[in-house]
Amino acid sequence: MLSARDVEEALKERLLRGAYPRGGALPSVRALAAELGTSPSTVGRAVQELARQGWVTATSRRGAVVRRDLPAGETGVRDAEAAIRRLAVRWRLVGGDRLEFQELVARVADEVFQPAPRTVFLECNPVDLQRGLEQVQRETSVKVEALLLEQAAVGSAELKDVNVLLTPYFHLAEARELAPEGAQVVPLNFVASEEAMRALVELPADILVGVLAVDARSRRRLELIVQQYSAAAVLGALLEDAEAAAGLVEAADVILTTNAARLPGHLAARAKRLVRVGWALEPGGLGGWRAGPEPTAGAG
C-alpha cells in the first residue's frame, strides 16, 4: 500500500501537469484513496501536507482547493529527488517493479550524461581557420574547436579523443591521415568568397593574372578559378621557386593568391595589385555531417 509520502508526490505530479485545475477542488479523499489503492486516512495525511506546503487550501465547504500560485518547488538535489520520487510513484501505480524502474533511470542517465563528441575543424592557415570556424559554427549548435593542420601533424595529442574532424575538401587527404582511429572525417564544401569572385569578374580581359601558390595543387585550382570567372590570361608559379615568382610579379598586372600563401615582403611590395582568395561555406556545405546533397568542391 502507498505511504502518505507516496500519495503526496503522486498528487504533486498531477498538480504540476494540470490534472487538477488551479482554483478547482481536488477529488474527495475517498475518491483519491480508491483511485490510488490506499486508505482514506493515508490520503488525508498527504493532503494535509500539501496544504502545509502551499499546494492546496483546505476549506470547510469544498474540501481541498488547488492554489492558483503553486510553489516554485525545491532546487538542486532535493528538487531532483522529488521529481524522481514522483516518477517512481507513477511507475509503481501502473504496475512496474523496482528493478525495471532502476534500469530505466540508469538507461536515461547513461544517455543524458554521455560525453559530448569532440569536434575539430582543420585548416592550413590562421585566417581561413578562424573565418571557416565562424561559418561552420553558425551552421551547427555543436561546439567546434579550431586547429591548424601543422599543429595537428606535429602533435598527435592535439587530436586525442576527437570524434569528428571537419575540413575543407582541399585538405581531405591530410585530415584522413591525421584522424585517430574511429574518428569520422567530414569534408566541407567551401567556394571562393563573393569578394574574390567580384574582383575576378571585374578584371579587364586584356591583362595578365599571375597565380602564386604554395604547391602545384593550389596553383591549378587558382588558375581554374581565374578561368572560370575572368577572361583575362593567367600564368602560375610556386612560391618556393623564387626566380619564377619574382618574374611573375614583374610581368603580371594582378597577383592572385590565398591566405595560406605567405608572400615575402619584397614580392608583395612589387605587385601592381594583390588579390587574396577567401573561402565561404556553400549553403549545404556541411555535406554528410548533416542531411543534404553530397558536396562536390572544396577549399584550402
C-alpha positions as a Markdown table, in Angstrom:
| # | Residue | x | y | z |
|---|---|---|---|---|
| 1 | Met | 0.0 | 0.0 | 0.0 |
| 2 | Leu | 1.2 | 3.5 | -0.8 |
| 3 | Ser | 2.5 | 5.7 | 2.1 |
| 4 | Ala | 1.4 | 9.2 | 2.7 |
| 5 | Arg | 4.6 | 10.4 | 1.2 |
| 6 | Asp | 4.0 | 8.4 | -2.0 |
| 7 | Val | 0.5 | 9.9 | -2.2 |
| 8 | Glu | 1.8 | 13.4 | -1.7 |
| 9 | Glu | 4.3 | 13.0 | -4.5 |
| 10 | Ala | 1.7 | 11.5 | -6.8 |
| 11 | Leu | -0.6 | 14.4 | -6.2 |
| 12 | Lys | 2.2 | 16.9 | -6.7 |
| 13 | Glu | 3.0 | 15.4 | -10.1 |
| 14 | Arg | -0.7 | 15.6 | -11.1 |
| 15 | Leu | -0.9 | 19.2 | -9.9 |
| 16 | Leu | 2.2 | 20.2 | -11.9 |
| 17 | Arg | 0.9 | 18.8 | -15.1 |
| 18 | Gly | -2.5 | 20.4 | -14.6 |
| 19 | Ala | -4.6 | 17.2 | -13.9 |
| 20 | Tyr | -6.5 | 19.3 | -11.3 |
| 21 | Pro | -7.3 | 22.8 | -12.5 |
| 22 | Arg | -5.9 | 25.7 | -10.4 |
| 23 | Gly | -8.7 | 27.2 | -8.3 |
| 24 | Gly | -10.7 | 23.9 | -8.5 |
| 25 | Ala | -11.3 | 21.4 | -5.8 |
| 26 | Leu | -9.4 | 18.1 | -5.5 |
| 27 | Pro | -11.4 | 14.9 | -5.7 |
| 28 | Ser | -12.6 | 13.7 | -2.4 |
| 29 | Val | -10.4 | 11.8 | 0.0 |
| 30 | Arg | -12.4 | 8.6 | -0.6 |
| 31 | Ala | -12.2 | 9.0 | -4.4 |
| 32 | Leu | -8.5 | 9.5 | -4.3 |
| 33 | Ala | -8.0 | 6.6 | -2.0 |
| 34 | Ala | -9.9 | 4.3 | -4.2 |
| 35 | Glu | -8.1 | 5.5 | -7.3 |
| 36 | Leu | -4.6 | 5.2 | -5.7 |
| 37 | Gly | -5.3 | 1.9 | -3.9 |
| 38 | Thr | -4.7 | 3.2 | -0.4 |
| 39 | Ser | -6.7 | 4.2 | 2.7 |
| 40 | Pro | -8.6 | 7.5 | 3.1 |
| 41 | Ser | -6.6 | 8.2 | 6.2 |
| 42 | Thr | -3.3 | 8.0 | 4.2 |
| 43 | Val | -4.7 | 10.3 | 1.5 |
| 44 | Gly | -5.9 | 12.7 | 4.3 |
| 45 | Arg | -2.4 | 13.0 | 5.7 |
| 46 | Ala | -1.0 | 13.6 | 2.3 |
| 47 | Val | -3.5 | 16.4 | 1.6 |
| 48 | Gln | -2.8 | 18.0 | 4.9 |
| 49 | Glu | 0.9 | 18.1 | 4.0 |
| 50 | Leu | 0.1 | 19.6 | 0.6 |
| 51 | Ala | -1.8 | 22.3 | 2.4 |
| 52 | Arg | 1.1 | 22.9 | 4.8 |
| 53 | Gln | 3.5 | 23.4 | 1.8 |
| 54 | Gly | 1.1 | 25.7 | 0.0 |
| 55 | Trp | -0.1 | 23.4 | -2.8 |
| 56 | Val | -3.8 | 23.4 | -1.8 |
| 57 | Thr | -6.0 | 25.3 | 0.6 |
| 58 | Ala | -8.3 | 23.4 | 3.0 |
| 59 | Thr | -11.9 | 24.7 | 3.0 |
| 60 | Ser | -14.9 | 23.5 | 5.0 |
| 61 | Arg | -17.3 | 23.6 | 2.1 |
| 62 | Arg | -15.2 | 22.5 | -0.9 |
| 63 | Gly | -12.6 | 20.4 | 0.7 |
| 64 | Ala | -9.0 | 20.9 | -0.6 |
| 65 | Val | -8.8 | 23.6 | -3.3 |
| 66 | Val | -5.8 | 23.8 | -5.7 |
| 67 | Arg | -3.8 | 27.0 | -5.2 |
| 68 | Arg | -3.6 | 29.3 | -8.2 |
| 69 | Asp | 0.0 | 30.1 | -7.4 |
| 70 | Leu | 1.7 | 26.7 | -6.9 |
| 71 | Pro | 5.0 | 26.7 | -5.1 |
| 72 | Ala | 8.1 | 27.2 | -7.2 |
| 73 | Gly | 9.5 | 23.9 | -5.8 |
| 74 | Glu | 12.8 | 22.9 | -4.3 |
| 75 | Thr | 16.1 | 23.3 | -6.2 |
| 76 | Gly | 19.2 | 21.2 | -6.7 |
| 77 | Val | 19.4 | 17.8 | -5.3 |
| 78 | Arg | 16.2 | 17.9 | -3.3 |
| 79 | Asp | 14.3 | 19.0 | -6.4 |
| 80 | Ala | 15.7 | 16.2 | -8.5 |
| 81 | Glu | 15.0 | 13.7 | -5.7 |
| 82 | Ala | 11.4 | 14.9 | -5.6 |
| 83 | Ala | 11.0 | 14.6 | -9.3 |
| 84 | Ile | 12.4 | 11.0 | -9.3 |
| 85 | Arg | 10.1 | 10.1 | -6.4 |
| 86 | Arg | 7.0 | 11.3 | -8.4 |
| 87 | Leu | 8.1 | 9.2 | -11.4 |
| 88 | Ala | 8.7 | 6.2 | -9.1 |
| 89 | Val | 5.2 | 6.5 | -7.7 |
| 90 | Arg | 3.7 | 6.7 | -11.1 |
| 91 | Trp | 5.7 | 3.7 | -12.2 |
| 92 | Arg | 4.5 | 1.7 | -9.2 |
| 93 | Leu | 0.9 | 2.8 | -9.8 |
| 94 | Val | 0.9 | 1.3 | -13.3 |
| 95 | Gly | 2.3 | -2.0 | -12.1 |
| 96 | Gly | 6.0 | -1.5 | -12.7 |
| 97 | Asp | 8.5 | -3.1 | -10.3 |
| 98 | Arg | 11.6 | -1.7 | -8.6 |
| 99 | Leu | 14.2 | -3.3 | -10.8 |
| 100 | Glu | 12.5 | -2.2 | -14.0 |
| 101 | Phe | 12.4 | 1.4 | -12.7 |
| 102 | Gln | 16.1 | 1.3 | -11.7 |
| 103 | Glu | 17.1 | 0.0 | -15.1 |
| 104 | Leu | 15.0 | 2.7 | -16.8 |
| 105 | Val | 16.6 | 5.5 | -14.7 |
| 106 | Ala | 20.1 | 4.1 | -15.3 |
| 107 | Arg | 19.5 | 3.9 | -19.1 |
| 108 | Val | 18.2 | 7.5 | -19.3 |
| 109 | Ala | 21.2 | 8.7 | -17.1 |
| 110 | Asp | 23.6 | 7.0 | -19.4 |
| 111 | Glu | 22.1 | 8.7 | -22.4 |
| 112 | Val | 22.0 | 12.1 | -20.8 |
| 113 | Phe | 25.4 | 12.1 | -19.2 |
| 114 | Gln | 27.5 | 10.5 | -22.0 |
| 115 | Pro | 30.4 | 12.8 | -23.1 |
| 116 | Ala | 29.6 | 15.2 | -25.9 |
| 117 | Pro | 31.5 | 14.2 | -29.1 |
| 118 | Arg | 34.7 | 16.3 | -29.6 |
| 119 | Thr | 34.6 | 18.0 | -33.0 |
| 120 | Val | 37.6 | 19.8 | -34.6 |
| 121 | Phe | 37.8 | 22.0 | -37.7 |
| 122 | Leu | 41.2 | 21.7 | -39.5 |
| 123 | Glu | 42.7 | 24.4 | -41.8 |
| 124 | Cys | 46.1 | 25.3 | -43.1 |
| 125 | Asn | 46.4 | 28.9 | -42.1 |
| 126 | Pro | 45.1 | 31.1 | -39.2 |
| 127 | Val | 43.0 | 33.4 | -41.4 |
| 128 | Asp | 41.0 | 30.7 | -43.1 |
| 129 | Leu | 40.9 | 28.7 | -39.9 |
| 130 | Gln | 39.1 | 31.5 | -38.0 |
| 131 | Arg | 36.8 | 32.5 | -40.8 |
| 132 | Gly | 35.9 | 28.9 | -41.6 |
| 133 | Leu | 35.3 | 28.1 | -38.0 |
| 134 | Glu | 32.9 | 31.1 | -37.6 |
| 135 | Gln | 31.0 | 29.9 | -40.7 |
| 136 | Val | 30.8 | 26.3 | -39.6 |
| 137 | Gln | 29.7 | 27.3 | -36.1 |
| 138 | Arg | 26.8 | 29.3 | -37.5 |
| 139 | Glu | 25.5 | 26.2 | -39.2 |
| 140 | Thr | 25.6 | 23.9 | -36.1 |
| 141 | Ser | 24.9 | 24.0 | -32.4 |
| 142 | Val | 27.7 | 21.6 | -31.7 |
| 143 | Lys | 30.8 | 23.1 | -30.2 |
| 144 | Val | 33.6 | 23.0 | -32.7 |
| 145 | Glu | 37.3 | 23.5 | -31.9 |
| 146 | Ala | 39.8 | 25.1 | -34.3 |
| 147 | Leu | 43.2 | 23.5 | -35.1 |
| 148 | Leu | 45.8 | 24.2 | -37.7 |
| 149 | Leu | 46.9 | 21.3 | -39.8 |
| 150 | Glu | 50.6 | 21.8 | -39.0 |
| 151 | Gln | 49.8 | 21.7 | -35.3 |
| 152 | Ala | 47.8 | 18.5 | -35.7 |
| 153 | Ala | 50.6 | 17.0 | -37.8 |
| 154 | Val | 53.3 | 17.8 | -35.2 |
| 155 | Gly | 51.4 | 16.7 | -32.0 |
| 156 | Ser | 49.2 | 13.7 | -32.2 |
| 157 | Ala | 47.9 | 14.6 | -28.7 |
| 158 | Glu | 46.1 | 17.6 | -30.2 |
| 159 | Leu | 43.6 | 15.1 | -31.8 |
| 160 | Lys | 43.3 | 12.7 | -28.9 |
| 161 | Asp | 39.7 | 11.8 | -28.2 |
| 162 | Val | 38.5 | 13.6 | -31.3 |
| 163 | Asn | 35.3 | 12.1 | -32.6 |
| 164 | Val | 34.7 | 14.3 | -35.7 |
| 165 | Leu | 37.2 | 16.0 | -38.0 |
| 166 | Leu | 35.8 | 18.8 | -40.2 |
| 167 | Thr | 38.0 | 20.1 | -43.0 |
| 168 | Pro | 37.6 | 21.7 | -46.5 |
| 169 | Tyr | 37.7 | 19.1 | -49.3 |
| 170 | Phe | 41.1 | 20.5 | -50.3 |
| 171 | His | 42.6 | 19.1 | -47.1 |
| 172 | Leu | 40.7 | 15.8 | -47.0 |
| 173 | Ala | 43.7 | 13.6 | -47.7 |
| 174 | Glu | 45.7 | 15.2 | -44.9 |
| 175 | Ala | 42.8 | 15.0 | -42.5 |
| 176 | Arg | 42.3 | 11.3 | -43.2 |
| 177 | Glu | 46.0 | 10.6 | -42.4 |
| 178 | Leu | 45.8 | 12.5 | -39.1 |
| 179 | Ala | 42.5 | 11.3 | -37.9 |
| 180 | Pro | 42.6 | 9.0 | -34.9 |
| 181 | Glu | 41.2 | 5.5 | -35.2 |
| 182 | Gly | 37.4 | 5.6 | -35.2 |
| 183 | Ala | 37.1 | 9.3 | -35.9 |
| 184 | Gln | 34.7 | 10.5 | -38.6 |
| 185 | Val | 36.3 | 12.7 | -41.2 |
| 186 | Val | 33.8 | 15.1 | -42.8 |
| 187 | Pro | 34.8 | 17.2 | -45.9 |
| 188 | Leu | 33.1 | 20.6 | -46.0 |
| 189 | Asn | 32.2 | 22.4 | -49.2 |
| 190 | Phe | 33.9 | 25.8 | -49.5 |
| 191 | Val | 33.9 | 28.0 | -52.6 |
| 192 | Ala | 35.6 | 31.2 | -53.5 |
| 193 | Ser | 34.1 | 34.1 | -51.5 |
| 194 | Glu | 31.8 | 36.7 | -53.0 |
| 195 | Glu | 34.5 | 39.3 | -52.7 |
| 196 | Ala | 37.1 | 37.2 | -54.6 |
| 197 | Met | 34.6 | 36.4 | -57.4 |
| 198 | Arg | 33.6 | 40.1 | -57.7 |
| 199 | Ala | 37.3 | 41.1 | -58.1 |
| 200 | Leu | 37.8 | 38.4 | -60.8 |
| 201 | Val | 34.8 | 39.2 | -62.9 |
| 202 | Glu | 35.7 | 42.9 | -62.9 |
| 203 | Leu | 39.2 | 42.3 | -64.3 |
| 204 | Pro | 39.7 | 43.6 | -67.9 |
| 205 | Ala | 40.2 | 40.8 | -70.5 |
| 206 | Asp | 43.5 | 42.2 | -71.8 |
| 207 | Ile | 45.5 | 41.8 | -68.6 |
| 208 | Leu | 47.7 | 39.1 | -67.1 |
| 209 | Val | 46.8 | 37.5 | -63.8 |
| 210 | Gly | 49.7 | 35.8 | -62.0 |
| 211 | Val | 48.9 | 33.0 | -59.6 |
| 212 | Leu | 51.3 | 32.4 | -56.8 |
| 213 | Ala | 50.7 | 29.2 | -54.8 |
| 214 | Val | 52.3 | 27.1 | -52.1 |
| 215 | Asp | 52.1 | 23.9 | -54.2 |
| 216 | Ala | 51.1 | 22.6 | -57.6 |
| 217 | Arg | 47.6 | 21.6 | -56.5 |
| 218 | Ser | 46.8 | 25.1 | -55.2 |
| 219 | Arg | 48.3 | 26.6 | -58.3 |
| 220 | Arg | 46.0 | 24.5 | -60.6 |
| 221 | Arg | 43.0 | 25.3 | -58.5 |
| 222 | Leu | 43.6 | 29.1 | -58.6 |
| 223 | Glu | 44.2 | 29.0 | -62.3 |
| 224 | Leu | 40.9 | 27.3 | -62.8 |
| 225 | Ile | 39.1 | 29.8 | -60.7 |
| 226 | Val | 40.5 | 32.7 | -62.8 |
| 227 | Gln | 39.5 | 31.0 | -66.0 |
| 228 | Gln | 36.0 | 30.4 | -64.5 |
| 229 | Tyr | 35.3 | 33.9 | -63.6 |
| 230 | Ser | 37.5 | 36.1 | -65.8 |
| 231 | Ala | 38.5 | 36.3 | -69.5 |
| 232 | Ala | 42.0 | 37.5 | -68.5 |
| 233 | Ala | 45.1 | 35.5 | -69.3 |
| 234 | Val | 46.6 | 33.6 | -66.4 |
| 235 | Leu | 50.1 | 32.2 | -65.5 |
| 236 | Gly | 51.2 | 30.5 | -62.4 |
| 237 | Ala | 54.3 | 29.9 | -60.3 |
| 238 | Leu | 55.2 | 28.3 | -57.0 |
| 239 | Leu | 56.5 | 30.5 | -54.1 |
| 240 | Glu | 59.3 | 28.1 | -53.5 |
| 241 | Asp | 60.7 | 28.9 | -56.9 |
| 242 | Ala | 62.0 | 32.4 | -56.0 |
| 243 | Glu | 63.1 | 33.3 | -59.5 |
| 244 | Ala | 59.9 | 32.3 | -61.2 |
| 245 | Ala | 57.8 | 34.0 | -58.5 |
| 246 | Ala | 59.8 | 37.3 | -58.9 |
| 247 | Gly | 59.4 | 37.2 | -62.7 |
| 248 | Leu | 55.7 | 36.6 | -62.5 |
| 249 | Val | 55.2 | 39.5 | -60.1 |
| 250 | Glu | 57.1 | 41.8 | -62.5 |
| 251 | Ala | 55.0 | 40.6 | -65.5 |
| 252 | Ala | 51.5 | 40.3 | -64.1 |
| 253 | Asp | 49.0 | 43.1 | -63.8 |
| 254 | Val | 47.3 | 41.3 | -60.9 |
| 255 | Ile | 48.7 | 38.7 | -58.4 |
| 256 | Leu | 46.2 | 36.2 | -57.1 |
| 257 | Thr | 47.0 | 34.0 | -54.1 |
| 258 | Thr | 45.3 | 32.6 | -51.0 |
| 259 | Asn | 45.6 | 33.2 | -47.3 |
| 260 | Ala | 47.7 | 30.1 | -47.0 |
| 261 | Ala | 50.5 | 31.7 | -49.2 |
| 262 | Arg | 52.9 | 33.8 | -47.2 |
| 263 | Leu | 54.3 | 36.2 | -49.8 |
| 264 | Pro | 57.8 | 37.6 | -49.0 |
| 265 | Gly | 57.6 | 41.3 | -48.3 |
| 266 | His | 59.6 | 42.3 | -51.4 |
| 267 | Leu | 57.2 | 40.4 | -53.6 |
| 268 | Ala | 54.1 | 41.8 | -52.0 |
| 269 | Ala | 55.5 | 45.4 | -52.3 |
| 270 | Arg | 56.3 | 45.0 | -56.0 |
| 271 | Ala | 52.9 | 43.5 | -57.0 |
| 272 | Lys | 50.9 | 46.0 | -59.0 |
| 273 | Arg | 47.7 | 44.6 | -57.4 |
| 274 | Leu | 47.3 | 41.8 | -55.0 |
| 275 | Val | 44.1 | 39.8 | -54.6 |
| 276 | Arg | 43.7 | 37.1 | -52.0 |
| 277 | Val | 41.0 | 34.5 | -52.4 |
| 278 | Gly | 38.9 | 33.9 | -49.3 |
| 279 | Trp | 36.6 | 31.0 | -48.9 |
| 280 | Ala | 32.9 | 30.8 | -48.0 |
| 281 | Leu | 31.0 | 27.7 | -46.8 |
| 282 | Glu | 28.5 | 26.9 | -49.5 |
| 283 | Pro | 24.9 | 26.5 | -48.4 |
| 284 | Gly | 24.5 | 22.9 | -47.5 |
| 285 | Gly | 28.3 | 22.7 | -47.4 |
| 286 | Leu | 28.3 | 20.6 | -44.2 |
| 287 | Gly | 27.6 | 17.7 | -46.5 |
| 288 | Gly | 27.4 | 14.2 | -44.9 |
| 289 | Trp | 27.6 | 15.7 | -41.4 |
| 290 | Arg | 24.1 | 16.9 | -41.9 |
| 291 | Ala | 21.3 | 15.6 | -44.1 |
| 292 | Gly | 21.6 | 17.1 | -47.5 |
| 293 | Pro | 23.1 | 16.6 | -51.0 |
| 294 | Glu | 26.7 | 15.4 | -51.3 |
| 295 | Pro | 29.0 | 18.4 | -51.9 |
| 296 | Thr | 31.3 | 18.5 | -55.0 |
| 297 | Ala | 34.1 | 21.0 | -54.4 |
| 298 | Gly | 36.3 | 22.3 | -51.7 |
| 299 | Ala | 38.8 | 24.9 | -50.5 |
| 300 | Gly | 42.1 | 25.3 | -48.8 |
